[in-house]
Amino acid sequence: MDRALSRKLARQVAWGRVGIGAAAVAAPTLMARPWIGAAADVPASRLLARTMGGRDLALGFGALRGLALSDQEARPWVALGGMADTVDALATMLAFASLPRRSRWGILAVTVGAALVSTRLAVSLDQPALQRTIGPEDTSAPF
């Protein structure tokens, strides 16, 4: 994936994360209902949805700030977003049987897809610098 496309996609993912985070903070029941069904109405579920929204806001704005500075600054933020998405996907798999039948496959697809995309983008950001650091021509590597 070329640098321009990686940066463009990373920016879109970051803005999507900001949007989802803001929606979860503002309307936690609306955002949680497809994921956990009627349990979204419970005050504790709204609390958790808001905290996840805050997480996504922080990761999204961090990635946007990093992208404004350099790929090197953005890469950890994008990678951490991928890590958060991976945990979401694993948690969804663990609870899969108890999730609403109508939405569980969609939620699983979104969480796995987000994890794969964010992780791939993190790897592709700052790729030339990575190749300079660990490329085959690097004789300073200890291995």
C-alpha positions, 0 to 999 in steps of 0.5 A, a space after each residue: 500500500 502506498 504512503 498516500 493511500 495509507 495516510 488517507 485511509 488512516 485519516 478516514 479510520 481516525 475520523 470514523 473513530 471520533 464519530 463513533 466515540 462522540 455518538 457513544 458518549 452522547 447516545 450510549 444506548 443507541 450505540 450499545 443496543 446492536 451490540 448487547 441488545 436490551 442490556 443497553 438500557 441498564 445504567 451500567 451498560 450506558 456507563 461502559 458505552 460512554 467509556 468506550 466512546 471516550 476511548 475511541 475519541 482519544 484514539 481517533 484524535 491522537 491518530 489525527 494529531 499524529 497524522 498532522 505531524 508525521 507517519 512516525 507520530 501517527 503509527 502508535 496511535 493507529 496501532 493502539 486503535 487496532 489493538 483496541 479493535 482486536 480486544 473488541 473482536 475477541 470480547 465479541 467472540 467470547 460473548 457471541 452466543 449471548 449477543 442479539 441474533 439479529 446483529 451479532 454477525 454484523 458486530 463481529 464483522 465490524 470488530 474483526 474488520 476494524 482490527 484488521 484494517 487498523 493493524 494493516 494501516 499501522 504497519 504501512 505507515 512510515 514503511 520507508 523508515 521501517 525498511 531503512 531500520 530493519 532492511 536486509 542492507 542494514 548491517 548494524 542489526 544484531 541478528 
